[in-house]
Amino acid sequence: MKRFVILFVVSMMSLVGCGLSNQNEDVSDMSITAYILEIEDRILVNEHITGEEFEKKSANEIQDEYYYSSIFVDVSAVDQSVISKLEVGQKVKIGIKDGIRESAPAQATANKIEIVEE
């Protein structure tokens, strides 16, 4: 019986140790590549849309289909010279600070934006 208890405790400790490894990920190094759907005081981007869809679909069709799977990105911490070059339909790589917050649409804060040439 004593062996069973020791074996059980050792097994449980190894299972708990395996579950903790993902908690140490550094979310400050997260980035996404997405297309810009909307530009205001923040930008709305979507990772699922393609450049071809921008050419074939209307703005309303894109908004209806992709709005809730998009991400509102606060760009206040990004250099304004970069922000001034952004346009709807551009593909961008966005450095995300502190992860993506769940909502509909999701929300995030950018610390860097690069325009991706296609």
Buried (B, 14 or more C-beta within 10 A) or exposed (E): EEEEEEEEEEEEEEEEEEEEEEEEEEEEEBEBEBBBBBBEEBBBBBEEBEEEBBEEBEEEEBBEBBBEEBBBBBBEEBEEEBBEEBEBBBBBEBBBBEEBEEEEBBBBBBBBBEBEEE
